[in-house]
Amino acid sequence: MATYWGGLAIMSALLTNTNRQGRSRIRAAEAPRSDSHTVRQKASSGGTIGSGGRGRTAIPALEVICSLIGWLCLYLLFCSTFSHRGPEWNCRLVTLTHGVIIVLLTAYVVFVDGPWPFTHAGTENTDLQIFALAVCLGYFFFDLGWCVCYRSEGPVMLAHHAASIVGILLALLMGVSGCETCGVIFGSEITNPLLQSRWFLRQLGLYDSLLGDAVDLLFILLFAAVRVGLGTVMFYCELTSPRTLLIMKLGGVVMYLLAWVFMVDIASFGYKKTRAKYRKWMVNRELKETSEEKPVGHEE
C-alpha cells in the first residue's frame, strides 16, 4: 500500500505541472472550435494561455484527490452499513455507484455538451470533460489500490485499470483528447452496472433465474454493440484524426486490444451458457414426454 500511495503522490505532482509543448502543438493544428467552447475556454483560462495552463492542471489534481477521497469514504460508509458483508460486496457497491454516475456524466458530456468525439478527436479539453475525467481517475486509483491490496483480480483486469489510468492522465496532462476519452469511458462503463448486478444476483441466489438470463443477454449485446461495434468506429476516427497525438493513438490501440480480449471471453461464456441451457431444455423435454406417456396395463 505504501508503494501505491507513493505512486499516487507522483501522479498528483505530475498533474500540477503544465505540459505547454504538447498543448501548443495541438492548439496550432486544431481546427476552429465553436463559439460556445471558445468563450468557455477563454473564461476558464482568464484570457491568457500561460496563466490558464497552470490553472487547468492544478484544478484537475485537486479534483482527482477529492474524487479519490470521496470514493474511499463511500467505501467506508458501505463497510459500516453492511458490516455483515465482505469487503468485495462493499467494493462492488462502490463500483456500481461509480458506473451509474460516470455513465450519466459522460453521456451528457458526449451527447449534450460536446464536442462530438467522432469528428473532434484530439481537440482541447473542456471544463466538463476535465471534471468527468478527474472523477473517473479518482475511482480507478481507489479500485486499483483495492484490487492490489486484496489480490482479487487477474492480470488482464489489472492491465485494463493501469491502461485506463495512464490514458486519463495523458488526456489531463496534455489538455487534449478529452472528448474521445470521455466517449471511451462511456462505452466501457455502460455495461458495468449489468456486470455488478450479475455478481449481486449470484450472491443472493437469484442468478439461476429468468432475471439472471436477461442480465447476461443484455450485457453481451451491449458489450458487443457499444464497446466493440461503436468502439471500432471510435478507434478508426482516433487513428485517422490529424489532431490526435501519437501517444494517445497508442493508448487507443491498447484499450481496443483489451476490449477484444474481453469480447473473446464473453463470447466463450455466452456459448457455454447457451449450450448448457439447451441441454437442460432437452432433458426437461424428454422427462416431460416420458411422464405424459400412459403406462401399459391389462384391460379389464
N, C-alpha and C positions, 0 to 999 in steps of 0.2 A: 504493500500500500504506500510505503514511503516513496518508492520509485514512481508510482502513479501520480501522487500529489506533486512530486518534483517535476514530472513531465508536464503536469497541468500549469505549474508556475511558469515553465519555459514557454508554453504555448501562449499564456496570457501576456508575457513580456513581448513575444513576437507580435501580438495583435496591437500593442501600443506603439509600435514603430511604423513609420509611413514608408510604404514602397512606392516612391514617386516615379521611378523609371517605368515600372510596369503600367501604372495608370496613365502616364504621359504618352506611352506608346499606343495604348488603346484609345485614348482620347483623340489622338491625331488621326487614327484610322477609322474612328467611329462615325457612322452616318448621322445626319442631323436628327435629333430627338424631337418629340412632340413638345409643344409649348408648355403643357402642364408639367411634364417631367423636368424641363429646363428650369422653370420657375421654382419648382420644389427643390431641385439640387442647388440652385443659387441661394435660396433662402437658408438651406441647411448648412451651406459652406460659408455663409457670411459674405458672399460676393467675391472671395479670393480663393484661389486654388491652394495656395500654400497653407493658410490657416485652416481651410476646410479639410485638408488631408489629415492633419493631426487630429482634428475633432472626429473625423469619420472612423479613425482606427481606435481612438481612446474610448469612444462610446460603445462600440461592439465588445471590447474587452470587459467593460463593466457589465454589459448586458449578459455576456456569456457566464460570468461569475455569478451574477444574480440568478440566472437560469439554473445553473448547477446547484446552487444553494436551495432554490425552490423545489427542484425535483428530489433532492436529498431530504428536505423537510417533509415533503409529501410522502416519501417512503417511510420515514419515521412515524408519521401520523398513521399510516396504514398498519405499521407494525404494532403500534399501541392499540389501535382499534380492533384489529384481527390478531390478537396475541395468540390465539389457539391455532392459527395457521402458520405454515412455514415461511421462511424468507422468500422462496420463489413465488409463492402466492402474492405476497405484497409487492414484490418487484414487478410481477406481471400486471398488477393493478396500475402501477405507475406507467408501465409500457402501454397499457390500454388507454389510459388518460392522455398520454403524450400522443398516441396515434390519432385519437379523435381531434384533439386540439390542433395538431400540426397539419392534419388533412384539411380542416376547415380554414386555417390560416393561409396555407399555401394555395388552396383553391381560390381564395379571394385575391391573393397576390397575382396568380396566373391569369384567372378568367375575368377579374373585375378591374384591379388596379393597373395591371400591365407592367411592362410591355409583353407582347406575345413571344414566348420563348422560341417558337419555330421560325420566326422571322427576325428576331432581335438578339440572337445568341451572341454573347461577348460584349454586350453593352454595359454601361456603367450602372452600378447598383443604386437602387432607390432606398429611401429610409425604411419603407415597409419590408423590402426584401432583406435588408440588413437585420431588422428585428426578427424576422422569421428564421433566418439562418442562425442567429445568436441563440434563440430559444431551442432550436433543434441541436445545435452544437453542445449546449449545456447538458441536454439529455444524453447525448451519445457519450460524453465524458462520464456521466453518472453510470450509465448502463455498462460501459466497458469496464469501469472500475469494479462494479458489482460482479460481472462475469469472471474477471480475473481473480477476485477475492474468493468466490465460491466455486470456481472452475466448473461452471455449468454449461459452457458452450464449446463446440469443436473449433478447429482451425478455420473452417470456411466462414462461420459466423463472426469470429474474431477478425478475420481479414475484411469482411464486409464493414464492420464497425470502424476498423482502422482506416479503410479507404474513404468511408463517409466523413470521418473527422478531418482527414487530410484535404478532401475536396472542399468541404465547407470552410476550412481555414484558408485555403488558397483563394476562394471567392471573396472572403473578408479582407485578406491581406492585399490582394491585387485591386480590390474595389470594383471588379467587373465580373461578368458571367453570373450575376445573382439571379437573373430571370430563369435561365435554364437549370441552375442548381435547385431553385425552388420547384421547378417543374419535375425534376428527377426525384426530389423528396416527396412531392405529392404522389407520383406514380409508385414510389417504393413503399410509402406508408399507408396507401389506401387499402391494402389487404391486411394490414397489421391488426386492426380490431377483429377481423374474422379469425386470424391465426390465434389470437389470445382467447377469443370466445371458444374456439375448439379445445384449447387446453383446459379452460374452466369447466366445460361440459364433461370432459374426461374426469376431472377431479370430483365432480358432483354426481357421477354415474349416469349422466344423461347423453353421453356421446353416441351410444348404440341405439339411436332413435331416428325418426324422420327429421328432427331438428338438426342432429349431427350430420346427417347426409346432406341437408340443404346448405349448411355452413361450409362443408367440404366442397360441394359443387360450385357454390358462389365464389369461394376462394380460388379455385382452379381457373374458373372462367375469367375472373378479374385479373389474376396474375398474368394469364396468357394474353388477354386483350390489352391491358394497360401497360404492364411492366415490360412485356416482350413486344407486343404489337406497336403501341404508341412509343415505347422506348426505342424501338428500331428507327422510327421516323425522327425522334429527337436526337438520337445518336448520329444519324446522317446529317441533320441540319447543323449540329455542332461541328462535325468534321469539315463540312464544306463552308462554314462561315469564315470570312476573311478577318473578322474582328476577334475571334476566339484565340487565346494564347495556346501555344503548343502544349504547355504543361496541363492546361485544362482539358485539351483533347486527349492527352494520355490518360488523365483521370477518368474521362468518359469511356475510354476503351476498357479500363479495369472494371468499372461498375457494370458495363454492358456484358463483359465476360462472366462476372459473378451472377448477373441475372440469369444467364443461360445455365450456369451450374445449378442454381436453384430450380430452374424450369425443368431440367432433366430429372432432378429428384422428385419434383412434384408430379411430373408425368408418370414416373415409375410408381409412385404412391397411388395415383388415380387408377392406373391399370390394375395393380394388385387388388385394390379395394373393389373395383368393378367386377373383376373375376371372382373374388370371394363372394360378393353379393349375388352374382349369377349362379354360382354353385349352391349357395344356400337356398335360392329361389327354386332351383331344380329339385333339391332334396325335399323341400316342403311340398312341392307339387306332386312328387311321387308318393309321399306319405298321404297326401290328401286323396289321390286317386285310389290308393290301396284301401284307405278307410271307407271309401264310398262303395267299394265292391261288396256285393251281397255274399254272405257265406253260403257254401253249397251244403244243403241238408236233405234229409229224406222227407218227401211229401207224404202227409197222412192221407 
